[in-house]
Every structure is written in C-alpha cells, then in structure tokens.
Amino acid sequence: MTEQGAGLVAERGGARWARLPVEIVAVGCIVLIVLLPLIDLTLSRLFWRGIPVAGPIVDHAVFALAFLAAALASLDRRHLALGRPAQRGWRLAAGAAAQLLAVTVQTALFWAALSLSFTGFDPSDHVWILPTWLLALAMPLGFVLMAAFTIYRAGRFDPRNVSGMDKAAELGPAMRRTITAAAALGLVLGSLLAVSSIRNLAPSILGSSPAILDRLADAVQNFVHAGILPLGILMVVGALFGAPIFTVLGGLAVILFVGAGSYIALASSEAYNLLRGSSISALPLFGIAGLLLAESGAGGRLVAVFREFFGWVRGGEAIVAVLACGFFSTFTGVNGVTILALGGLLVGVLVQSGGFREGAARGLVTASGDIGLLLPPSAAVIVYGINAQFIYGDASAFDVTALFRGALLPGALLVGAMCVAGVLAAPRRAPGERRHFHADSAWAALKPALLELIVPLLAVLLFFTGFASLREIGAFCVLYIAVVESLIKRELSFRGLFGVLRRALPVIGGTLVVIAAARGLSFYIIDANVPAAFTGWIQSRVTSPVVFLAALNLFLLLVGCLMDIFSAILVVSPFVIPLGAAFGIDPVHFGVIFIMNLCIGFLTPTIGMNIFLASYAFRKPIAEVVKEVWPYLLVQIAVLLVITYVPGLTALAH
C-alpha cells in the first residue's frame, strides 16, 4: 500500500495526551510477546516444563496489541486505504462521507465487541488471575478509540494535499467543524446499525431489554435486508475516498449479518479467535524484526556484502538489488515496506555502480519489492495457511510447514528469474570498467554483516527442525536483532529501540485489524454456504483444470490490484480453495499459485499497490513507473505460468 492515495498515510502529531498511554501499553504488549515465549521455550528445554499460562497470556497480549495499535493507526491516519480525498468540491464532500462511513462501522463494531465481552464468556473463565471477559474488552476499547481518533482527525488536514509531500494550508475553522460534525454523526448511525448487539447487551447492564430495542432492531434489520446491495456498494465506494479497508470489510460483514437477522457479535467472536492463534502472533514479530533491520544500518551492510560477492559480474548490482529486496520483504511481511525502506539506497547502487539508467533501476527495484513473500518466514504464507485450515474445517487438513516447504522452489525460482532479468537489462561495460572479485574485500564486507545475514538461516533452521514454533522464532528474531543492533553494533540506543517500536505500532495495528475484519466477512461467506454454490456454478461452466487455472490467474491478478494481501487471502480464498479441491489441484500447489498471483498483482498497471507506492517513494508519475516496471512484470508472469502448470516445483511439500 502507498503512504498516501493507496496506502499507509502517516500524519503524526497531536493528541499526545491520548497517544502516550496507548503507546506505552502497546509497547509493553510487544515486550511481553517477545520475552515470555522465549522464557517458556528455555524452561521447557532445560527442565522439561515451561510456564503453563504462557500461551494464553501471549495470545491475549497479541489480541490487545492489535486493537491498541489499530487505534494509533487511526490517530496517525495510517490505515490501509485505496484512496483519499484529493481536491476541492465534491471530493471534499466525498472524503467527509468516507470519514462518516468509517466512524459508523467502528461504532457498530464497538457495540458488537462489547456485547461479546459481556455475554460471550463464562464468568469462571480466567487467563492466569484475570477474567477472560476483562481481557476481551481490549477489542471494544480499540474500536471506540478508533472512532474517537477518526473524529478528532476528520477536520485536521487539507484534502487538497494530493501527494502528502507538500504542506498545504489547513481548512478554515467552519469547514473543519462541519467535517468533524459529519464524522461524529457516525456514532449515532453505528449505534442504530448495531442495535441488536445493544439489545443483547442490555440485560447484562440493565437487568432486562427494553421493548423499544426489540422494535428498533426489527426495523433496522428490515431496512438493511432491503438495501443490502446499495449499502454494500456504498461501502466499496467509500474505500475510494479514504475509508480504511478494514472498515469496508467490517462494514460489509455488519451489513450481511444484520440483513440476515444474525448476530454481529459472531464477527467479533471470529476476530477474537483468530487473533489469539499462536501463528498470528508471528506476524507482528517478524514485521518488527524487519523494521529493526531497516531502521539500523543493516541495509547498507547487506548491500555491501552482495556487491562484493556479485558486483564483479555483469549486472551484479542488479543481483544485489533483487537479493536485498528478497531478504527484507521476507521479514517485513507487508507489501511495499521494502520499497520505502531501501528503494532510494538500491536505486543509487544500481545507477552509481552498475551504470543503470535511473528509470531502469526504479523499475527493477519496484518489481522486486515483494519477491520474498513466498519464502520463510513470510507472513503471507502464515495467514494463508491459517485461513486454509479454517476453510477445510480441520487444522490437520492443511500443514503450514508443508506450504513453506512447497513454496521454497517457486520462491527461489522467482528470485532467480528476477536476478537474470536484471543482469540482462544491465548495460555493457568496457573491460577496464569491470570490477574483480577479491576475497579480502569480500570478507571485509561480510564480517560486519554476518550477524544479520544469519537471521533468516537461523529462522529456517529452527522452523524446519521443529525446535521452535513460529511465535518463538519470531520472538527470537526480534530479541536477537535488537541485541545486535543496540549492544553490538550500537546503532540503536534504548530510546532508538523504543522509537522503532512506536513507529511500528500503526503498521502492526493496520495489518492485524484488516485481518480481524476480513475474518468476520469470511466467516459469513462460509457460513452462508456461498463458496459451495460458487464452486457448483463454476464447475457447470468450466471442466478443464488447465482452463480453470488460467482463469484463476487472471482473477487473482485483478484481486492483487485492488486489495492488500491479507484481506485478499481471507476474503477471496474461501471462494477459490474449494474450487481447487474440486478440480483436483494439490492444496499446497494451489496455495503457492494463490500467493504468487497476489504478489504480481501489486505490479499490475495502473492500480497495482506497488505502482502507487513507487510513485510516492521516487516522486515520479504513475505512468512513468508503469513504463519502467512492465518488462519485469512480464518476467514474473512467465514464472507464474511455469509454477502454475508444473506442479512438481512444489514437491518439497511431500
């Protein structure tokens, strides 16, 4: 996602009185999910007995972190979004309406989550000494903070600020008050939309449910049922003008649940169960590990290593750029972060040392921004594996470890193909301009970067040997990198580490809340038996697996243009995974095809998310970025076709 029109919009500042306590608690949750799993792992290996309550405590710490960090993302306006208002006139009005829509959904989800907290748990349920219902209150707390921060921020920016790079004058006081009031109206609309949850909550607070709530709930249900289609279209349109993607997904789930006369709290229950999963906690941990590397001097050291080992061949700098992108995208997990963190550095290396034209360098770096998402410990593979288990209805029916094994060769093939493409695109050099490999220079570059280079090797070793879980590996990577960069390299002080964690919070929250909202929508889709009906409809029209796979690739490339990878996995996979099974496609092979399509979709002109992101990062028009990227896009599509029709490439899974 970009950091403006199509992505993570950063506008820090203000409301320090609210920000600081939320940040302190959220960072405390991070410290807990890093240290407690490692202490438990150490004790269980040394004394054959760990901490019995470590798992549930960490589960709920991740759960609390998700919603507190999401609240900070609302305060900083860093939620994933497809667009934002950018001009005067009707776009200004559309942007205000999008803020109203966001607050409406956040309020409805607040009531649903509050109802779950008070009615969905047995009073005897505890996590250590704390009642489970009390810990579950982190979800409604997060949603009410999101709504409050969205209202607070609604009139405090100028929508005419197109790029986010110039400082436009703020709106006048009258217009600011109007936009803020419009956003605040969402508190009323959201409460009406969630009146059934308020009715369910009333007996816990008032002792009984007033009859007026029953009549109001029936009226709202009838209204929403009659207007499901226009309301759904309204949600989607809202995304184009700044409504965060999680509010669009959550809003669609709310509309569908209310229209069907079902409980919205079911969406909250699914989010609660998903975010407490042991594998989910690995997502923020690996993301933090990647951000720690990016914030330190590790990027420069790794680039220096790759240059010494590959810079002596023609196009060696291209190999450097591709490998660096693969390394960082594997850890960060969120598409586009690598371009933002290393894009300028890598383009400089390609231009200054490799003789690339600046446009060709930008194209290669942009196209390589997410090529590591198939390799361990990729968050995309983890989320797909968790959701596949949910869809199959049995955790034993789909093995995340098998998916990682099956994705190794396709992931390596994609990286290798991009290296070859970069080498072929490299300009020829005169014999006197060529560098030579020197073992002494290579060792001099390798030595200071060795501690960082072994991180993925350690992660893979721990994972495939079964010595540690994904959560424990993620915790180890965060602690290891923090120690290396602060105590050994001395590039990050304690305050610097705290600063990285603070800056990571909106990214963590923006990612996890999308996953939570998408799970609620996914649950409704599966519960309504929509995938089965969709599978039957497709099978009646397509009989060839070859044709089906071709159509699947085209469809998923389009999905990759329009959605971030996590919401695409959770919303779209329930439709297509049953189809893959119906056509006899191996589940691991199908998963690799699915994830790779989404990665390539980020580059699909002209609305692929990485196209927007590169336009922002390099300050170039979108049309120019598209022109620079398309040759590498063709290479990746060719690799996709090979992986699609040569299932043997995923044989390591078996």
Secondary structure, 3 states (H helix, E strand, C coil): CECCCCECCCCCCCCHHHHHHHHHHHHHHHHHHHHHHHHHHHHHHHHCCCCCCHHHHHHHHHHHHHHHHHHHHHHCCCCCCCCCCCCCCHHHHHHHHHHHHHHHHHHHHHHHHHHHHHHCCCCCCEECCEEHHHHHCHHHHHHHHHHHHHHHHHCCCCCCCCCCCCCCCCCCHHHHHHHHHHHHHHHHHHHHHCHHHHHHHHHHHHCCCCHHHHHHHHHHHHHHHHCHHHHHHHHHHHHCCCCCHHHHHHHHHHHHHHHCCCCCHHHHHHHHHHHCCCCCCHHHHHHHHHHHHHHCCHHHHHHHHHHHHHCCCCCHHHHHHHHHHHHHHHHHCCCCHHHHHHHHHHHHHHHHCCCCCHHHHHHHHHHCCCCCCCCCCCHHHHHHHHHHHHHHCCHHHCCHHHHHHHHHHHHHHHHHHHHHHHHHHCCCCCHHHCCCCCHHHHHHHHHHHHHHHHHHHHHHHHHHCCCCCHHHHHHHHHHHHHHHHHHHCCCCCHHHHHHHHHHHHHHHHHHHHHHHHHHHHHHHHHHCCHHHHHHHHHHCCCCCHHHHHHHHHHHHHHHHHHCCHHHHHHHHHHHHHHHHHHCCCCHHHHHHHHHHHHHHHCCCCCCCHHHHHHHHHHCCCHHHHHHHHHHHHHHHHHHHHHHHHCHHHHHHHC
